[in-house]
Amino acid sequence: MNRSVEAMDPLTRELLYKGLVGVAEDMMVTVIRTSRSTIVKNSLDFSACICDADGNLVAQGLALPGHLGSTMPALKGCLDHFGDDIAPGDILLSNDPYAGAQHLNDLFMFKPVYDAAGERLGFLSLVVHHTDMGGRAPGGQATDSTEIYQEGLRIPPSKFHCGGRPNVTLYRLIEANVRVPDQVMADVRAQVAALETGERHFRQVVEDLGPATVRHGMMELIDHAERMTRASISALPDGEAEFTEWNDDCGLPSEPVKIRVTITVAGDTIAVDYAGTDAQTSGSINANIEWTASCTYAAIRTALDPSIPTNAGFYRPVRISAPQRSFVHTEHPAPVGSRGQVGYRVRSAVLGALALHLKGRVPACIGGSDYCFAMSGRRQDGRPFLCVETHVVTGHGGGPDRDGQDAGPYCLANAANVPVEVLESEFPLIVEEYGFLPGSEGPGCFRGALGIVRQYRFLADSVLTVRSDRQHVQPWGLFGGSSSTRPRLLLNPGAAGRELPSKFVQPFSEDQVLRVEMAGGGGYGNPFERDPGAVLDDVRQEKIGIAHAEAAYGVVVDPVAVEVDRPATARCRRRPAKSTCP
């Protein structure tokens, strides 16, 4: 541990922790109630947390783990710049990936809170993904940018409010550089309002417990999380495991990009090394080291005691290293606008290594094709529109003792999908199909989740930016389980349609159709050892077809009675080698 802190009474510590979590969640509720864009109010692409006076994360709301690992670096960038020049009423702002932030659409705001004696108690933190920050491509998701200057308005650590007064120049600068200023500025003001709400509630916690207890308690909460983390790591077997993942390309036409990770568990520490990962590329899927670290923490978090508070204490026993100027540790002026996609691949690479080291504890690869789109244009009355939708996950991979949950959540991105009714009421499009793709799972003793299809018909001429992946390297299976089917993007599906690459920026005309078929999750264990009754259930629920049941699982289903033909199944299943399924 970095310092010696006298242990606090557990009841007081828990009261403080729950109080701070409540402050963070109050801020999140305020954002939901006052924001305007679908990416914020519906997808919930934002996060809130509380940091101590030195900028260490203490408590978080129900937020996106990928955001929270970057909160401390972004705040550090502001503290390094302003030093002692921070006062009550200030709000610090940054979206600079080369000052600790993530990508330009994520605005980090920090509001310091002081006690009656003028001594700083901590910081309230909110990071919100904003619909647009300018740049060459609407929505900031283009993968083919070649330098960060193309990606939009880059704001270094700045004072958005100074002594309680807004920085009008900076407000106007943001408003003048975005395509949908009504949405963006409404979300910006929602973010500020949430910080103001958070300050009031934080002061109530201080009034209830006293500033000395709060200050001491925040240090104790961090050290308590570190103790729990080290104990949880110590319960894991020592050893080393390596795993290699692949991105289809670098965001521009290229060969697949390799992500190599080595995880070493030794005593009460975990070391994660990305040596062997390919070099920094020219497209905008590169990740800065802060984002890579954040995604690494989120993956490791799933393999440890779930009761551990997620704060700076959790990060201390985890050491992360990556070669400079690599795909996961970029240097200025590399673009990082679509860094979210490589974050998902970092997460699956780390979990792949953990699965090999902790056999029987980690499921196969999550489903999804890292899909995100930005649709922009003008309505008939001339008003601009910009719809950004992320739909990166289709469900879990098969696990050691259960199937992958169809349409299940994801430990890196807790973001929700935008309801079809909202999309159709706010933007000129129709969602013609939204559902599961039968037979798209990774077969296994425990199968992966089904893939998902989302089909859009455009009702206005638009420019469409799509970021997706997994067309060349599908979500992987484990221990005899298979990968899922290949995802596809189809323009005007049917006889006259054509398949599109996984990443593009191109115009779409009114009445054209985009069909998005996303990958399912990987399978776990030999599919020929899957319970025939479970296969029959999937057939009856139309998740797989009768022919697929026989080909993938060796289960013969009578097409008339829709029952398992046991003798035929036994004959069919004599073909494979002995299963590796536990």
PAGUBA-825046 format. One record per residue (C-alpha): residue in three letters; x, y, z. Coordinates in steps of 0.1 Angstrom, whole numbers, plus 5000, padded with zeros to 4 digits. Layout:
BEGIN
alaXYZ
...
***
This chain:
BEGIN
met500050005000
asn501150354993
arg500450495028
ser499550385063
val495850465071
glu494250375104
ala491450135097
met488050295100
asp485050145119
pro483449925092
leu479950065097
thr481150425092
arg483150315062
glu480150155046
leu477950455053
leu480550685037
tyr480850445007
lys477150425001
gly476750795005
leu479450864979
val477950604955
gly474650774960
val476151114950
ala477550964918
glu474250804910
asp472351124917
met474551294891
met473751014866
val469951054872
thr470351424866
val472051364832
ile469351124821
arg466551364831
thr468051674814
ser470051554784
arg468751544748
ser470751314726
thr469850944722
ile473550844728
val473250994763
lys469650964775
asn468950624759
ser472350454753
leu473550594787
asp477050654773
phe478350844803
ser479750784838
ala480050954872
cys482450904901
ile483951074931
cys487651134935
asp489551244966
ala491451574969
asp494551424951
gly492451284922
asn492250924933
leu488950744924
val486950664955
ala483450564944
gln481450534912
gly477850504901
leu476450234878
ala478550344849
leu480750224821
pro483850054834
gly485750154802
his485250524812
leu486250494848
gly489750364843
ser490550684824
thr489050924850
met492150954871
pro494551004841
ala492151274827
leu491951444861
lys495751424865
gly496151604832
cys494051884846
leu495951894879
asp499351884862
his498252184841
phe496552404868
gly498552294899
asp497352514928
asp495252734905
ile492052564913
ala489352724935
pro485752684946
gly483252724918
asp485752594891
ile484852324866
leu487752164848
leu487252034813
ser489351814790
asn488851584760
asp492551564750
pro493651194746
tyr497251314750
ala496451464784
gly494851154799
ala491351154782
gln490050904757
his488751044725
leu487351384715
asn483651294719
asp484151214756
leu484151544776
phe485551494811
met484451754836
phe485651784872
lys484252004900
pro486352044932
val484552054965
tyr485952244996
asp485152245033
ala484252545053
ala487952615060
gly488752625022
glu490552295021
arg489752074992
leu487851755000
gly487551594966
phe486351614930
leu483051524914
ser483651364880
leu481451324849
val482451194815
val479851214788
his479951094752
his478751384731
thr477051334697
asp479551544678
met482751734683
gly483251854647
gly485951704625
arg485751564590
ala483151294597
pro479951354616
gly479751184649
gly483551134653
gln483550754645
ala485350754612
thr488050484612
asp490050624582
ser491350944598
thr495050964597
glu495851224624
ile493951354654
tyr493551704638
gln490951554615
glu488851424643
gly487351744657
leu487652004685
arg490451904709
ile490152074742
pro493252064764
pro492852094802
ser490752414806
lys488552594831
phe484952564818
his483752754848
cys485952984868
gly484853084903
gly481252994895
arg481253194863
pro480953004829
asn483753044804
val481453194777
thr484253194751
leu484652814755
tyr480952754754
arg480652944722
leu483652774707
ile482152434713
glu478752544699
ala480252684667
asn482152364660
val479452094662
arg476851994636
val473951964660
pro474552244686
asp471052214701
gln471751854712
val475451894721
met474952214742
ala471952064759
asp474051764769
val476851994780
arg474552194803
ala473051864816
gln476651764825
val477152094844
ala473852074861
ala474651724873
leu477851844888
glu476052114907
thr473551854919
gly476351634930
glu478051904949
arg474851974970
his474551604978
phe478251564985
arg478051855010
gln475151675027
val477351365032
val480051595047
glu477551755070
asp476351415082
leu479751265088
gly482051565092
pro484951675069
ala487651495088
thr485751165087
val485051205050
arg488751295042
his490151005063
gly487350765051
met488150815014
met491750715020
glu490550415040
leu488050315013
ile490850304987
asp493150105010
his490249865019
ala489749794982
glu493449734977
arg493449485006
met490449304991
thr492049304956
arg495349164968
ala493548894988
ser491448794957
ile494548784935
ser496348574961
ala493648314958
leu494448264921
pro497148024911
asp500548174902
gly501548144866
glu501748294832
ala499448284802
glu499548434767
phe496848504742
thr496648664707
glu493648854694
trp493249014660
asn491449314646
asp490249284611
asp492249594600
cys493649924613
gly490650124602
leu492050154567
pro492449864543
ser495149654558
glu496149314570
pro494649204604
val496349374634
lys497749164662
ile497149224699
arg499449004720
val499048994758
thr500848804785
ile499348784820
thr501548694850
val499948624884
ala502548624912
gly501448644948
asp499048934952
thr499849114920
ile498949074883
ala501249194855
val499749254820
asp502249304792
tyr501349384756
ala504749314741
gly504349154707
thr501449374697
asp501649524663
ala502949884658
gln500850194658
thr498850224626
ser497650504604
gly493850454611
ser491850584640
ile491350254659
asn494550304678
ala494250334716
asn496150554739
ile497650374769
glu495050514793
trp492250354773
thr494150024771
ala494650024808
ser491050104815
cys489849814794
thr492449584810
tyr491249674845
ala487649614834
ala488449264821
ile490549164852
arg487749294874
thr485449014862
ala487748744874
leu488048874910
asp485748904939
pro482749094927
ser482249264962
ile485549454958
pro484749834955
thr485949964922
asn488350254931
ala491950344929
gly492850064954
phe491749804929
tyr494249944903
arg497249934926
pro498049554924
val497749554886
arg500749654865
ile500249724828
ser502949774802
ala502849824765
pro505449914738
gln505350284729
arg504050354694
ser502150024694
phe498449964685
val497549994722
his499950274732
thr499850544706
glu501850864704
his500751204692
pro499351294666
ala497850944660
pro494050944656
val492050764683
gly488450854674
ser487350484671
arg489550364699
gly486450204714
gln486749914690
val490249814700
gly489149844736
tyr486749564731
arg489549354715
val491849434744
arg489149314768
ser488748984749
ala492448934747
val492848974784
leu489948744791
gly491348494766
ala494648474786
leu492648454819
ala490548164804
leu493747974797
his495148044831
leu491947994851
lys490447694833
gly486847644842
arg486248004853
val486048224823
pro483648194794
ala484348194756
cys484448524737
ile481648774739
gly479448804708
gly479149114687
ser480949294658
asp481849614676
tyr479149784656
cys478650164657
phe477050394632
ala476550764627
met473850884603
ser473751254594
gly472051484570
arg469351744567
arg465651714570
gln463251854544
asp462952174564
gly466752214564
arg467352124601
pro470351894606
phe470151554622
leu472851324635
cys472050984650
val474850794667
glu474150434678
thr476350174693
his475349814694
val478649644701
val477449334720
thr475049054711
gly475448844743
his477948624761
gly480048334750
gly479347994764
gly480747924798
pro481947634818
asp478547554831
arg475947744811
asp475047884777
gly475948244768
gln473148474776
asp471448604745
ala471448984743
gly473248984776
pro475249284790
tyr478949354787
cys481449424814
leu483149704794
ala480149884779
asn477049894800
ala475450114773
ala471950024763
asn470550004728
val468350284716
pro464650164714
val463350134679
glu460450364687
val462850644698
leu464950614667
glu461950624644
ser460450924662
glu463551134663
phe465351054630
pro464350994594
leu464650614593
ile462650294599
val464049994616
glu462549704595
glu463949424615
tyr465549374650
gly465949034664
phe468148724668
leu469948554639
pro469148174641
gly472147954639
ser474648234644
glu475948114678
gly479347954684
pro478447584689
gly479747414721
cys478847194749
phe477547524762
arg476747744732
gly477448114727
ala474748374724
leu472948424691
gly473948714669
ile471549004663
val470249164632
arg469249534629
gln467949654595
tyr467450024587
arg465650194558
phe466750554554
leu464050814548
ala466451094538
asp469651134520
ser472451074546
val476151034551
leu476750714570
thr479750624591
val480050264602
arg482650114625
ser482449734629
asp484749434629
arg485049054632
gln484448984595
his487848804593
val488348684629
gln485148584646
pro484548554683
trp486548254695
gly485447944713
leu487247754741
phe488247394748
gly486647244717
gly483947514713
ser483647684679
ser483648044668
ser480448204658
thr479248284623
arg480848574603
pro479048904607
arg477949094576
leu476949444564
leu474549444534
leu473449734513
asn469949674499
pro469849304509
gly468349074482
ala469248984447
ala470549334438
gly472249394471
arg475949384479
glu478149324509
leu479949614525
pro483249624543
ser483349644581
lys484250014581
phe483250294558
val482050644553
gln479750684524
pro476450854513
phe473150664515
ser470250774494
glu466650804506
asp464950454506
gln468250264507
val468549984532
leu471449884555
arg471249534571
val473649474600
glu474149104609
met476249084641
ala478348794653
gly477248554681
gly479248444711
gly481848164710
gly481047814722
tyr482547634752
gly483547264750
asn482846994724
pro479347064708
phe478846694704
glu478546664742
arg475846924745
asp472646794762
pro470346684733
gly467446824753
ala469047174752
val469547134715
leu465947044711
asp464847344731
asp466847574708
val465147404678
arg461747454692
gln462447814700
glu463647864664
lys467147964676
ile468647694654
gly467347484625
ile467047104624
ala469847074599
his472147294620
ala471347084651
glu472646774633
ala475646924616
ala476847134646
tyr475746924676
gly475146574662
val471546574674
val469046434650
val465546584654
asp462446424639
pro460946704618
val457346574623
ala457246504660
val459946764668
glu461546524692
val465146394695
asp465746074676
arg467945904702
pro469245614682
ala470145834652
thr471746084675
ala473945814691
arg475045704657
cys475746054645
arg477746134677
arg480145844673
arg482046044646
pro484046304667
ala487046244688
lys486746244726
ser485446574739
thr487346824759
cys484246964775
pro484346934813
***
